Structures are given as structure tokens and as C-alpha cells.
Amino acid sequence: MIKKPNRLRTIGRRERVNLPMLEAFGIEAKVDTGAYRSVLHCISCHEELRDGKPLLVTVFNLDGLGEKTFEFPRFYEKLVRSSSGHAEMRYIINTPMQLGKKTVRCEVSLTDRSDMRYQVLIGRKTLRGRYRVNVQKKFVLG
């Protein structure tokens, strides 16, 4: 039997990411293998009357330039349970995330992380089949 080479790229417990659809670059993100989906801090997000209208997402200080509002025509809502056991309905968007030289599309849940150190978490669903995590290192991708 021929064994396939392991093509997983190694990343550290912290990495810098780019979120091109949100015009945010060089954001320090925490790699969180306990989180299913990736998570993004947002100030507010709301639907405009749901009749095919986009989701309006306002993010703050991702790249130090203040508040920005973006429209996402495709999204859904899901009940998400945090690590502390608290459940909340969150909007989920699909957006590209650049980790090093590779860009992957990932589902991102939106919530207020203003009291958290990292505005972006990279969850298992984004990592699966693409990356392995070396928890002893940071910023492996450069």
C-alpha cells in the first residue's frame, strides 16, 4: 500500500490573518481547536427587513482604522454555545481568510468580542484537512 504524503501545513497557536472582504489585514488571531467555527468580533450586525436584503455587519478596529460597515447578501443564523456554556443566536457568514500564502473560504460566526483579547478565532472547521497546530509556536506562517 502506498502512503500519501501528509500535506497539512503547520501553524502556531497565534497567527496573523487577512480578511480581504472586510478590508482587514495582519490581524492577530488565536487558533482555537476547541471552537467549531471561526469567530469574528463585530460591533453590530442586523438584517434589513429580511426580504432578500443583505446582512449589515459593522466591525471596529480590526486594522486600527475605526468602524466599517459591510454587506453580506448570504448568511444564516445558528444557535452557538460558547466555551462557558452560554448559548446565543449568531449570524454566520462565509468569507475568505488568508493564512500565510493560502486563502481559504470559511464560515465565521459574528459576536461581540470587545472584552476578549483576540478579535478573531480560527476554529476547527477552518483548520480541518488543511493545517495542524504546533501549540509551542506562534506566527509560523510569517
C-alpha positions in Angstrom: 0.0 0.0 0.0 1.3 3.4 -1.0 1.1 6.0 1.8 0.0 9.5 0.7 2.3 12.3 1.9 0.9 14.5 4.7 0.1 17.8 3.1 -1.1 19.6 6.3 0.7 22.9 6.8 1.9 23.6 10.4 0.6 26.8 12.1 1.2 28.1 15.6 -1.2 28.9 18.4 -1.3 32.5 17.2 -1.2 33.6 13.5 -1.7 36.8 11.5 -4.6 36.6 9.1 -6.1 38.7 6.4 -9.8 39.1 5.8 -9.9 40.7 2.4 -13.8 41.1 2.2 -13.6 43.1 5.4 -10.6 45.1 4.3 -8.6 43.9 7.4 -5.0 42.8 7.1 -2.4 41.5 9.6 -4.9 40.7 12.3 -3.6 38.7 15.2 -5.8 35.6 15.6 -6.0 32.9 18.2 -6.0 29.3 16.8 -8.8 27.6 18.9 -9.2 23.9 18.3 -12.0 23.9 20.9 -14.1 26.2 18.7 -16.0 24.5 15.8 -16.3 27.6 13.6 -14.1 30.6 13.3 -15.3 33.7 15.1 -15.1 37.4 14.3 -15.7 40.4 16.6 -18.3 42.8 15.4 -19.9 45.8 16.9 -23.3 45.2 15.4 -25.0 43.1 12.7 -28.6 43.3 11.6 -30.8 42.3 8.7 -32.6 44.9 6.7 -36.2 43.6 6.7 -35.2 40.1 5.6 -36.9 40.3 2.2 -33.7 39.3 0.3 -31.8 42.2 1.9 -28.2 41.8 3.0 -26.9 41.5 6.5 -25.1 44.7 7.6 -22.0 44.0 9.7 -20.1 46.7 11.5 -16.6 45.8 12.6 -14.3 48.0 14.6 -10.5 48.4 14.9 -9.6 45.2 13.1 -6.8 47.1 11.4 -6.7 50.2 13.5 -8.8 52.3 11.1 -12.0 52.5 13.1 -15.5 51.4 12.2 -16.5 49.9 8.9 -19.8 48.5 7.7 -20.1 45.7 5.1 -23.0 44.0 3.4 -23.3 40.2 3.2 -26.2 39.0 0.9 -25.7 35.4 2.0 -25.8 34.4 5.7 -27.8 32.3 8.2 -28.5 32.2 11.9 -27.4 29.4 14.3 -27.6 28.8 18.0 -24.0 28.7 19.2 -22.8 27.6 22.6 -19.7 29.3 24.0 -17.0 27.6 26.0 -18.6 28.9 29.1 -21.8 27.2 28.2 -23.7 30.4 27.3 -25.9 29.9 24.2 -26.7 32.7 21.7 -28.1 33.1 18.3 -25.4 34.3 15.9 -25.2 35.2 12.3 -22.9 33.1 10.2 -21.2 34.4 7.1 -18.9 32.8 4.6 -15.7 34.8 3.8 -12.2 34.2 2.6 -9.5 34.1 5.2 -5.8 34.3 4.2 -3.4 32.3 6.4 0.1 32.8 5.1 0.0 32.4 1.3 -3.1 30.3 1.3 -6.6 31.7 1.1 -9.5 29.5 2.4 -13.2 30.2 2.4 -14.6 29.7 5.9 -17.8 30.0 7.9 -17.4 32.7 10.5 -19.8 33.4 13.4 -20.2 37.1 14.4 -20.4 38.2 18.0 -19.2 40.9 20.3 -15.7 40.1 21.5 -14.9 43.5 22.8 -14.0 42.0 26.2 -11.7 39.4 24.6 -8.0 39.7 23.8 -8.3 38.4 20.2 -10.9 39.7 17.7 -10.6 36.6 15.5 -10.6 33.0 16.5 -9.7 30.3 13.9 -11.8 27.2 14.6 -11.6 23.5 13.7 -13.8 23.8 10.6 -11.3 26.2 9.0 -8.3 24.1 10.1 -9.6 20.6 9.2 -7.7 18.9 6.4 -5.5 22.0 5.8 -3.5 22.7 8.9 -2.0 21.1 12.0 -1.3 23.2 15.1 2.0 23.4 16.9 1.0 24.9 20.3 4.6 25.6 21.2 5.0 28.1 18.4 3.5 31.5 17.3 3.4 33.1 13.9 4.8 30.2 12.0 3.3 31.4 8.7 5.1 34.7 9.0 
